[in-house]
């Protein structure tokens, strides 16, 4: 998984629940890759429809090793 440039992305400003596009922007990868990684469990996610995934900020940042207050 790619590393995030934490200088450009302030984790405190991220929404509590993100969609695949927001996580993709955070990780600098394509939204399709985010959905694929969610399906395999590489990225913690919750499926809310046939093609809809939601990602909790806390869970995603924990996997990345980023702490927030």
PDB file with one MODEL, atoms N, CA, C and O in Angstrom:
MODEL        1
ATOM      1  N   UNK A   1       0.841  -1.163   0.000  1.00  0.00           N
ATOM      2  CA  UNK A   1       0.000   0.000   0.000  1.00  0.00           C
ATOM      3  C   UNK A   1       0.896   1.238   0.000  1.00  0.00           C
ATOM      4  O   UNK A   1       1.927   1.271   0.671  1.00  0.00           O
ATOM      5  N   UNK A   2       0.489   2.254  -0.759  1.00  0.00           N
ATOM      6  CA  UNK A   2       1.261   3.481  -0.834  1.00  0.00           C
ATOM      7  C   UNK A   2       1.232   4.238   0.489  1.00  0.00           C
ATOM      8  O   UNK A   2       0.264   4.152   1.245  1.00  0.00           O
ATOM      9  N   UNK A   3       2.294   4.973   0.756  1.00  0.00           N
ATOM     10  CA  UNK A   3       2.340   5.827   1.937  1.00  0.00           C
ATOM     11  C   UNK A   3       1.663   7.151   1.634  1.00  0.00           C
ATOM     12  O   UNK A   3       1.678   7.626   0.499  1.00  0.00           O
ATOM     13  N   UNK A   4       1.077   7.732   2.649  1.00  0.00           N
ATOM     14  CA  UNK A   4       0.420   9.023   2.510  1.00  0.00           C
ATOM     15  C   UNK A   4       1.428  10.116   2.808  1.00  0.00           C
ATOM     16  O   UNK A   4       2.265   9.977   3.700  1.00  0.00           O
ATOM     17  N   UNK A   5       1.344  11.189   2.068  1.00  0.00           N
ATOM     18  CA  UNK A   5       2.107  12.375   2.397  1.00  0.00           C
ATOM     19  C   UNK A   5       1.282  13.144   3.423  1.00  0.00           C
ATOM     20  O   UNK A   5       0.370  13.888   3.061  1.00  0.00           O
ATOM     21  N   UNK A   6       1.601  12.965   4.693  1.00  0.00           N
ATOM     22  CA  UNK A   6       0.801  13.572   5.755  1.00  0.00           C
ATOM     23  C   UNK A   6       0.949  15.085   5.806  1.00  0.00           C
ATOM     24  O   UNK A   6       0.212  15.752   6.533  1.00  0.00           O
ATOM     25  N   UNK A   7       1.891  15.639   5.046  1.00  0.00           N
ATOM     26  CA  UNK A   7       2.037  17.095   5.013  1.00  0.00           C
ATOM     27  C   UNK A   7       0.903  17.746   4.227  1.00  0.00           C
ATOM     28  O   UNK A   7       0.563  18.901   4.483  1.00  0.00           O
ATOM     29  N   UNK A   8       0.318  17.028   3.281  1.00  0.00           N
ATOM     30  CA  UNK A   8      -0.721  17.620   2.455  1.00  0.00           C
ATOM     31  C   UNK A   8      -2.123  17.233   2.902  1.00  0.00           C
ATOM     32  O   UNK A   8      -3.084  17.904   2.526  1.00  0.00           O
ATOM     33  N   UNK A   9      -2.272  16.175   3.691  1.00  0.00           N
ATOM     34  CA  UNK A   9      -3.588  15.696   4.100  1.00  0.00           C
ATOM     35  C   UNK A   9      -3.673  15.740   5.619  1.00  0.00           C
ATOM     36  O   UNK A   9      -2.957  15.015   6.310  1.00  0.00           O
ATOM     37  N   UNK A  10      -4.546  16.587   6.129  1.00  0.00           N
ATOM     38  CA  UNK A  10      -4.737  16.703   7.567  1.00  0.00           C
ATOM     39  C   UNK A  10      -5.812  15.712   8.000  1.00  0.00           C
ATOM     40  O   UNK A  10      -6.985  15.915   7.690  1.00  0.00           O
ATOM     41  N   UNK A  11      -5.442  14.638   8.713  1.00  0.00           N
ATOM     42  CA  UNK A  11      -6.426  13.627   9.119  1.00  0.00           C
ATOM     43  C   UNK A  11      -7.575  14.194   9.946  1.00  0.00           C
ATOM     44  O   UNK A  11      -8.683  13.658   9.906  1.00  0.00           O
ATOM     45  N   UNK A  12      -7.333  15.247  10.680  1.00  0.00           N
ATOM     46  CA  UNK A  12      -8.384  15.837  11.506  1.00  0.00           C
ATOM     47  C   UNK A  12      -9.493  16.449  10.655  1.00  0.00           C
ATOM     48  O   UNK A  12     -10.619  16.601  11.128  1.00  0.00           O
ATOM     49  N   UNK A  13      -9.194  16.798   9.422  1.00  0.00           N
ATOM     50  CA  UNK A  13     -10.189  17.418   8.538  1.00  0.00           C
ATOM     51  C   UNK A  13     -10.988  16.405   7.726  1.00  0.00           C
ATOM     52  O   UNK A  13     -11.944  16.775   7.044  1.00  0.00           O
ATOM     53  N   UNK A  14     -10.610  15.148   7.791  1.00  0.00           N
ATOM     54  CA  UNK A  14     -11.339  14.123   7.044  1.00  0.00           C
ATOM     55  C   UNK A  14     -12.691  13.864   7.689  1.00  0.00           C
ATOM     56  O   UNK A  14     -12.821  13.973   8.909  1.00  0.00           O
ATOM     57  N   UNK A  15     -13.701  13.521   6.893  1.00  0.00           N
ATOM     58  CA  UNK A  15     -14.996  13.173   7.494  1.00  0.00           C
ATOM     59  C   UNK A  15     -14.881  11.861   8.256  1.00  0.00           C
ATOM     60  O   UNK A  15     -14.001  11.050   7.972  1.00  0.00           O
ATOM     61  N   UNK A  16     -15.761  11.653   9.215  1.00  0.00           N
ATOM     62  CA  UNK A  16     -15.736  10.431  10.025  1.00  0.00           C
ATOM     63  C   UNK A  16     -16.022   9.194   9.175  1.00  0.00           C
ATOM     64  O   UNK A  16     -15.448   8.131   9.413  1.00  0.00           O
ATOM     65  N   UNK A  17     -16.902   9.328   8.192  1.00  0.00           N
ATOM     66  CA  UNK A  17     -17.230   8.232   7.280  1.00  0.00           C
ATOM     67  C   UNK A  17     -16.899   8.697   5.863  1.00  0.00           C
ATOM     68  O   UNK A  17     -17.384   9.735   5.412  1.00  0.00           O
ATOM     69  N   UNK A  18     -16.077   7.926   5.174  1.00  0.00           N
ATOM     70  CA  UNK A  18     -15.624   8.312   3.840  1.00  0.00           C
ATOM     71  C   UNK A  18     -16.135   7.328   2.798  1.00  0.00           C
ATOM     72  O   UNK A  18     -16.441   6.177   3.107  1.00  0.00           O
ATOM     73  N   UNK A  19     -16.222   7.804   1.552  1.00  0.00           N
ATOM     74  CA  UNK A  19     -16.544   6.911   0.452  1.00  0.00           C
ATOM     75  C   UNK A  19     -15.247   6.513  -0.254  1.00  0.00           C
ATOM     76  O   UNK A  19     -14.165   6.964   0.123  1.00  0.00           O
ATOM     77  N   UNK A  20     -15.362   5.671  -1.272  1.00  0.00           N
ATOM     78  CA  UNK A  20     -14.176   5.158  -1.962  1.00  0.00           C
ATOM     79  C   UNK A  20     -13.359   6.267  -2.622  1.00  0.00           C
ATOM     80  O   UNK A  20     -12.130   6.192  -2.653  1.00  0.00           O
ATOM     81  N   UNK A  21     -14.019   7.282  -3.142  1.00  0.00           N
ATOM     82  CA  UNK A  21     -13.291   8.382  -3.783  1.00  0.00           C
ATOM     83  C   UNK A  21     -12.452   9.164  -2.780  1.00  0.00           C
ATOM     84  O   UNK A  21     -11.328   9.563  -3.083  1.00  0.00           O
ATOM     85  N   UNK A  22     -12.994   9.381  -1.593  1.00  0.00           N
ATOM     86  CA  UNK A  22     -12.254  10.115  -0.562  1.00  0.00           C
ATOM     87  C   UNK A  22     -11.051   9.308  -0.074  1.00  0.00           C
ATOM     88  O   UNK A  22      -9.969   9.858   0.130  1.00  0.00           O
ATOM     89  N   UNK A  23     -11.244   8.014   0.109  1.00  0.00           N
ATOM     90  CA  UNK A  23     -10.126   7.159   0.530  1.00  0.00           C
ATOM     91  C   UNK A  23      -9.082   7.095  -0.582  1.00  0.00           C
ATOM     92  O   UNK A  23      -7.881   7.097  -0.311  1.00  0.00           O
ATOM     93  N   UNK A  24      -9.535   7.038  -1.822  1.00  0.00           N
ATOM     94  CA  UNK A  24      -8.611   7.023  -2.957  1.00  0.00           C
ATOM     95  C   UNK A  24      -7.754   8.280  -2.983  1.00  0.00           C
ATOM     96  O   UNK A  24      -6.550   8.209  -3.229  1.00  0.00           O
ATOM     97  N   UNK A  25      -8.367   9.426  -2.730  1.00  0.00           N
ATOM     98  CA  UNK A  25      -7.609  10.681  -2.694  1.00  0.00           C
ATOM     99  C   UNK A  25      -6.606  10.672  -1.547  1.00  0.00           C
ATOM    100  O   UNK A  25      -5.483  11.154  -1.693  1.00  0.00           O
ATOM    101  N   UNK A  26      -7.007  10.130  -0.423  1.00  0.00           N
ATOM    102  CA  UNK A  26      -6.124  10.036   0.742  1.00  0.00           C
ATOM    103  C   UNK A  26      -4.913   9.161   0.445  1.00  0.00           C
ATOM    104  O   UNK A  26      -3.794   9.490   0.839  1.00  0.00           O
ATOM    105  N   UNK A  27      -5.135   8.048  -0.247  1.00  0.00           N
ATOM    106  CA  UNK A  27      -4.070   7.083  -0.511  1.00  0.00           C
ATOM    107  C   UNK A  27      -3.358   7.296  -1.846  1.00  0.00           C
ATOM    108  O   UNK A  27      -2.384   6.610  -2.153  1.00  0.00           O
ATOM    109  N   UNK A  28      -3.851   8.253  -2.639  1.00  0.00           N
ATOM    110  CA  UNK A  28      -3.283   8.535  -3.968  1.00  0.00           C
ATOM    111  C   UNK A  28      -3.364   7.302  -4.865  1.00  0.00           C
ATOM    112  O   UNK A  28      -2.409   6.975  -5.570  1.00  0.00           O
ATOM    113  N   UNK A  29      -4.509   6.622  -4.834  1.00  0.00           N
ATOM    114  CA  UNK A  29      -4.763   5.489  -5.706  1.00  0.00           C
ATOM    115  C   UNK A  29      -6.147   5.653  -6.314  1.00  0.00           C
ATOM    116  O   UNK A  29      -6.903   6.536  -5.906  1.00  0.00           O
ATOM    117  N   UNK A  30      -6.486   4.816  -7.281  1.00  0.00           N
ATOM    118  CA  UNK A  30      -7.769   4.883  -7.949  1.00  0.00           C
ATOM    119  C   UNK A  30      -8.881   4.333  -7.049  1.00  0.00           C
ATOM    120  O   UNK A  30      -8.641   3.439  -6.237  1.00  0.00           O
ATOM    121  N   UNK A  31     -10.090   4.867  -7.194  1.00  0.00           N
ATOM    122  CA  UNK A  31     -11.229   4.415  -6.391  1.00  0.00           C
ATOM    123  C   UNK A  31     -11.535   2.940  -6.630  1.00  0.00           C
ATOM    124  O   UNK A  31     -11.984   2.244  -5.719  1.00  0.00           O
ATOM    125  N   UNK A  32     -11.295   2.460  -7.849  1.00  0.00           N
ATOM    126  CA  UNK A  32     -11.511   1.030  -8.126  1.00  0.00           C
ATOM    127  C   UNK A  32     -10.554   0.165  -7.326  1.00  0.00           C
ATOM    128  O   UNK A  32     -10.916  -0.921  -6.873  1.00  0.00           O
ATOM    129  N   UNK A  33      -9.339   0.647  -7.155  1.00  0.00           N
ATOM    130  CA  UNK A  33      -8.355  -0.073  -6.343  1.00  0.00           C
ATOM    131  C   UNK A  33      -8.795  -0.096  -4.885  1.00  0.00           C
ATOM    132  O   UNK A  33      -8.635  -1.108  -4.202  1.00  0.00           O
ATOM    133  N   UNK A  34      -9.343   1.005  -4.412  1.00  0.00           N
ATOM    134  CA  UNK A  34      -9.845   1.068  -3.033  1.00  0.00           C
ATOM    135  C   UNK A  34     -10.951   0.040  -2.843  1.00  0.00           C
ATOM    136  O   UNK A  34     -10.950  -0.703  -1.861  1.00  0.00           O
ATOM    137  N   UNK A  35     -11.893  -0.005  -3.779  1.00  0.00           N
ATOM    138  CA  UNK A  35     -12.988  -0.979  -3.662  1.00  0.00           C
ATOM    139  C   UNK A  35     -12.478  -2.415  -3.716  1.00  0.00           C
ATOM    140  O   UNK A  35     -12.974  -3.277  -2.991  1.00  0.00           O
ATOM    141  N   UNK A  36     -11.492  -2.675  -4.569  1.00  0.00           N
ATOM    142  CA  UNK A  36     -10.918  -4.022  -4.656  1.00  0.00           C
ATOM    143  C   UNK A  36     -10.228  -4.400  -3.348  1.00  0.00           C
ATOM    144  O   UNK A  36     -10.391  -5.514  -2.850  1.00  0.00           O
ATOM    145  N   UNK A  37      -9.456  -3.466  -2.797  1.00  0.00           N
ATOM    146  CA  UNK A  37      -8.773  -3.731  -1.532  1.00  0.00           C
ATOM    147  C   UNK A  37      -9.763  -3.871  -0.380  1.00  0.00           C
ATOM    148  O   UNK A  37      -9.508  -4.616   0.565  1.00  0.00           O
ATOM    149  N   UNK A  38     -10.869  -3.174  -0.449  1.00  0.00           N
ATOM    150  CA  UNK A  38     -11.920  -3.326   0.560  1.00  0.00           C
ATOM    151  C   UNK A  38     -12.521  -4.723   0.468  1.00  0.00           C
ATOM    152  O   UNK A  38     -12.798  -5.355   1.487  1.00  0.00           O
ATOM    153  N   UNK A  39     -12.720  -5.197  -0.746  1.00  0.00           N
ATOM    154  CA  UNK A  39     -13.287  -6.520  -0.954  1.00  0.00           C
ATOM    155  C   UNK A  39     -12.402  -7.636  -0.456  1.00  0.00           C
ATOM    156  O   UNK A  39     -12.894  -8.676  -0.018  1.00  0.00           O
ATOM    157  N   UNK A  40     -11.086  -7.427  -0.522  1.00  0.00           N
ATOM    158  CA  UNK A  40     -10.146  -8.451  -0.055  1.00  0.00           C
ATOM    159  C   UNK A  40      -9.794  -8.285   1.424  1.00  0.00           C
ATOM    160  O   UNK A  40      -9.135  -9.142   2.012  1.00  0.00           O
ATOM    161  N   UNK A  41     -10.238  -7.173   2.019  1.00  0.00           N
ATOM    162  CA  UNK A  41      -9.960  -6.940   3.433  1.00  0.00           C
ATOM    163  C   UNK A  41      -8.676  -6.179   3.712  1.00  0.00           C
ATOM    164  O   UNK A  41      -8.318  -5.978   4.873  1.00  0.00           O
ATOM    165  N   UNK A  42      -7.977  -5.751   2.667  1.00  0.00           N
ATOM    166  CA  UNK A  42      -6.743  -4.985   2.868  1.00  0.00           C
ATOM    167  C   UNK A  42      -7.022  -3.622   3.488  1.00  0.00           C
ATOM    168  O   UNK A  42      -6.217  -3.095   4.256  1.00  0.00           O
ATOM    169  N   UNK A  43      -8.174  -3.064   3.142  1.00  0.00           N
ATOM    170  CA  UNK A  43      -8.619  -1.792   3.714  1.00  0.00           C
ATOM    171  C   UNK A  43      -9.911  -2.087   4.464  1.00  0.00           C
ATOM    172  O   UNK A  43     -10.832  -2.662   3.885  1.00  0.00           O
ATOM    173  N   UNK A  44     -10.003  -1.709   5.737  1.00  0.00           N
ATOM    174  CA  UNK A  44     -11.244  -1.970   6.479  1.00  0.00           C
ATOM    175  C   UNK A  44     -12.400  -1.156   5.917  1.00  0.00           C
ATOM    176  O   UNK A  44     -12.297   0.059   5.747  1.00  0.00           O
ATOM    177  N   UNK A  45     -13.509  -1.847   5.630  1.00  0.00           N
ATOM    178  CA  UNK A  45     -14.650  -1.182   5.002  1.00  0.00           C
ATOM    179  C   UNK A  45     -15.936  -1.895   5.369  1.00  0.00           C
ATOM    180  O   UNK A  45     -15.932  -3.015   5.880  1.00  0.00           O
ATOM    181  N   UNK A  46     -17.030  -1.214   5.094  1.00  0.00           N
ATOM    182  CA  UNK A  46     -18.363  -1.743   5.363  1.00  0.00           C
ATOM    183  C   UNK A  46     -19.177  -1.604   4.085  1.00  0.00           C
ATOM    184  O   UNK A  46     -19.336  -0.504   3.556  1.00  0.00           O
ATOM    185  N   UNK A  47     -19.686  -2.716   3.598  1.00  0.00           N
ATOM    186  CA  UNK A  47     -20.474  -2.713   2.372  1.00  0.00           C
ATOM    187  C   UNK A  47     -21.909  -2.334   2.702  1.00  0.00           C
ATOM    188  O   UNK A  47     -22.536  -2.949   3.565  1.00  0.00           O
ATOM    189  N   UNK A  48     -22.427  -1.325   2.019  1.00  0.00           N
ATOM    190  CA  UNK A  48     -23.781  -0.837   2.296  1.00  0.00           C
ATOM    191  C   UNK A  48     -24.709  -0.996   1.095  1.00  0.00           C
ATOM    192  O   UNK A  48     -25.849  -0.532   1.123  1.00  0.00           O
ATOM    193  N   UNK A  49     -24.234  -1.635   0.069  1.00  0.00           N
ATOM    194  CA  UNK A  49     -25.033  -1.882  -1.124  1.00  0.00           C
ATOM    195  C   UNK A  49     -24.241  -2.750  -2.071  1.00  0.00           C
ATOM    196  O   UNK A  49     -23.116  -3.141  -1.760  1.00  0.00           O
ATOM    197  N   UNK A  50     -24.814  -3.063  -3.233  1.00  0.00           N
ATOM    198  CA  UNK A  50     -24.112  -3.947  -4.164  1.00  0.00           C
ATOM    199  C   UNK A  50     -22.730  -3.425  -4.574  1.00  0.00           C
ATOM    200  O   UNK A  50     -21.797  -4.205  -4.764  1.00  0.00           O
ATOM    201  N   UNK A  51     -22.612  -2.111  -4.707  1.00  0.00           N
ATOM    202  CA  UNK A  51     -21.330  -1.530  -5.112  1.00  0.00           C
ATOM    203  C   UNK A  51     -20.870  -0.413  -4.174  1.00  0.00           C
ATOM    204  O   UNK A  51     -19.869   0.251  -4.445  1.00  0.00           O
ATOM    205  N   UNK A  52     -21.581  -0.206  -3.092  1.00  0.00           N
ATOM    206  CA  UNK A  52     -21.266   0.897  -2.182  1.00  0.00           C
ATOM    207  C   UNK A  52     -20.460   0.423  -0.981  1.00  0.00           C
ATOM    208  O   UNK A  52     -20.833  -0.532  -0.298  1.00  0.00           O
ATOM    209  N   UNK A  53     -19.364   1.100  -0.742  1.00  0.00           N
ATOM    210  CA  UNK A  53     -18.534   0.835   0.432  1.00  0.00           C
ATOM    211  C   UNK A  53     -18.427   2.121   1.236  1.00  0.00           C
ATOM    212  O   UNK A  53     -18.394   3.215   0.673  1.00  0.00           O
ATOM    213  N   UNK A  54     -18.373   1.983   2.537  1.00  0.00           N
ATOM    214  CA  UNK A  54     -18.113   3.119   3.423  1.00  0.00           C
ATOM    215  C   UNK A  54     -16.931   2.748   4.309  1.00  0.00           C
ATOM    216  O   UNK A  54     -16.758   1.597   4.712  1.00  0.00           O
ATOM    217  N   UNK A  55     -16.130   3.759   4.595  1.00  0.00           N
ATOM    218  CA  UNK A  55     -14.892   3.571   5.331  1.00  0.00           C
ATOM    219  C   UNK A  55     -14.884   4.508   6.528  1.00  0.00           C
ATOM    220  O   UNK A  55     -15.073   5.715   6.378  1.00  0.00           O
ATOM    221  N   UNK A  56     -14.665   3.955   7.717  1.00  0.00           N
ATOM    222  CA  UNK A  56     -14.547   4.786   8.904  1.00  0.00           C
ATOM    223  C   UNK A  56     -13.129   5.333   8.978  1.00  0.00           C
ATOM    224  O   UNK A  56     -12.152   4.589   8.891  1.00  0.00           O
ATOM    225  N   UNK A  57     -13.041   6.640   9.138  1.00  0.00           N
ATOM    226  CA  UNK A  57     -11.746   7.305   9.177  1.00  0.00           C
ATOM    227  C   UNK A  57     -10.814   6.648  10.179  1.00  0.00           C
ATOM    228  O   UNK A  57      -9.656   6.384   9.858  1.00  0.00           O
ATOM    229  N   UNK A  58     -11.291   6.381  11.377  1.00  0.00           N
ATOM    230  CA  UNK A  58     -10.452   5.808  12.429  1.00  0.00           C
ATOM    231  C   UNK A  58      -9.852   4.471  11.991  1.00  0.00           C
ATOM    232  O   UNK A  58      -8.666   4.223  12.206  1.00  0.00           O
ATOM    233  N   UNK A  59     -10.666   3.615  11.380  1.00  0.00           N
ATOM    234  CA  UNK A  59     -10.188   2.294  10.949  1.00  0.00           C
ATOM    235  C   UNK A  59      -9.146   2.402   9.836  1.00  0.00           C
ATOM    236  O   UNK A  59      -8.133   1.702   9.858  1.00  0.00           O
ATOM    237  N   UNK A  60      -9.397   3.276   8.870  1.00  0.00           N
ATOM    238  CA  UNK A  60      -8.458   3.439   7.756  1.00  0.00           C
ATOM    239  C   UNK A  60      -7.129   3.997   8.259  1.00  0.00           C
ATOM    240  O   UNK A  60      -6.064   3.513   7.875  1.00  0.00           O
ATOM    241  N   UNK A  61      -7.190   5.010   9.114  1.00  0.00           N
ATOM    242  CA  UNK A  61      -5.960   5.609   9.614  1.00  0.00           C
ATOM    243  C   UNK A  61      -5.187   4.659  10.513  1.00  0.00           C
ATOM    244  O   UNK A  61      -3.957   4.704  10.535  1.00  0.00           O
ATOM    245  N   UNK A  62      -5.877   3.797  11.258  1.00  0.00           N
ATOM    246  CA  UNK A  62      -5.202   2.807  12.092  1.00  0.00           C
ATOM    247  C   UNK A  62      -4.393   1.847  11.229  1.00  0.00           C
ATOM    248  O   UNK A  62      -3.259   1.508  11.567  1.00  0.00           O
ATOM    249  N   UNK A  63      -4.975   1.410  10.117  1.00  0.00           N
ATOM    250  CA  UNK A  63      -4.273   0.503   9.209  1.00  0.00           C
ATOM    251  C   UNK A  63      -3.031   1.182   8.643  1.00  0.00           C
ATOM    252  O   UNK A  63      -2.008   0.534   8.420  1.00  0.00           O
ATOM    253  N   UNK A  64      -3.125   2.484   8.414  1.00  0.00           N
ATOM    254  CA  UNK A  64      -2.006   3.237   7.869  1.00  0.00           C
ATOM    255  C   UNK A  64      -0.995   3.638   8.936  1.00  0.00           C
ATOM    256  O   UNK A  64       0.093   4.115   8.613  1.00  0.00           O
ATOM    257  N   UNK A  65      -1.344   3.449  10.187  1.00  0.00           N
ATOM    258  CA  UNK A  65      -0.437   3.814  11.279  1.00  0.00           C
ATOM    259  C   UNK A  65      -0.411   5.286  11.580  1.00  0.00           C
ATOM    260  O   UNK A  65       0.598   5.801  12.062  1.00  0.00           O
ATOM    261  N   UNK A  66      -1.516   5.991  11.301  1.00  0.00           N
ATOM    262  CA  UNK A  66      -1.617   7.429  11.570  1.00  0.00           C
ATOM    263  C   UNK A  66      -2.540   7.626  12.756  1.00  0.00           C
ATOM    264  O   UNK A  66      -3.657   7.109  12.785  1.00  0.00           O
ATOM    265  N   UNK A  67      -2.061   8.380  13.735  1.00  0.00           N
ATOM    266  CA  UNK A  67      -2.873   8.655  14.926  1.00  0.00           C
ATOM    267  C   UNK A  67      -3.561   9.995  14.780  1.00  0.00           C
ATOM    268  O   UNK A  67      -2.995  10.945  14.238  1.00  0.00           O
ATOM    269  N   UNK A  68      -4.790  10.061  15.269  1.00  0.00           N
ATOM    270  CA  UNK A  68      -5.521  11.325  15.300  1.00  0.00           C
ATOM    271  C   UNK A  68      -5.998  11.567  16.720  1.00  0.00           C
ATOM    272  O   UNK A  68      -6.022  10.652  17.542  1.00  0.00           O
ATOM    273  N   UNK A  69      -6.379  12.807  17.002  1.00  0.00           N
ATOM    274  CA  UNK A  69      -6.886  13.107  18.330  1.00  0.00           C
ATOM    275  C   UNK A  69      -8.385  13.013  18.359  1.00  0.00           C
ATOM    276  O   UNK A  69      -8.998  13.234  19.404  1.00  0.00           O
TER     277      UNK A  69
ENDMDL
END
